[in-house]
Amino acid sequence: MALKELLFSDGHAWVLSEGETATIGMTEYIQEELGDILLVDLPEVGEKVTQGDLLGTIGGVETVYELLAPLSGEILEVNESLRDDPGLAKNDPYGEGWMVKIRLSDSRELDSLMAAEEYESMTGR
């Protein structure tokens, strides 16, 4: 997937918007900050999340990062592969390392996210 297709939150989540649904993951930038990823804790299918609320936690060797929901909606799917192999989140963050898929409750929230160029400018990469 090309990064230019994605939107980004200032909380280091990426979003691939596909109509009324969106796939969400954690950016490579923050994963590099965490080092090895040992644990990924995500919500259950059917849960509702609100933009800015805790979406999940990612445990590294020395720290735990709280991933905030970049958008509001209902969890449609959780990447179960991350429970068995949390390293997928780091090894393929924009592919097999996706975290959740949600049904958007307000597509206007997409306007609050950054394009790839803005995110790269924010992170200095």
MOZI-V800613 format. One record per helix or strand of 2 or more residues. SS is the DSSP state (2 for helix, 1 for strand). FROM is the first residue (numbers start at 0). TO is the last residue. Records with the same first field share a line. If there is no record, write none. Layout:
# MOZI-V800613
SS->FROM-TO + FROM-TO
This chain:
# MOZI-V800613
2->2-4 + 27-33 + 80-83 + 87-90 + 106-111 + 115-122
1->6-7 + 12-17 + 20-25 + 36-41 + 47-48 + 53-59 + 63-67 + 72-77 + 99-103 + 113-114
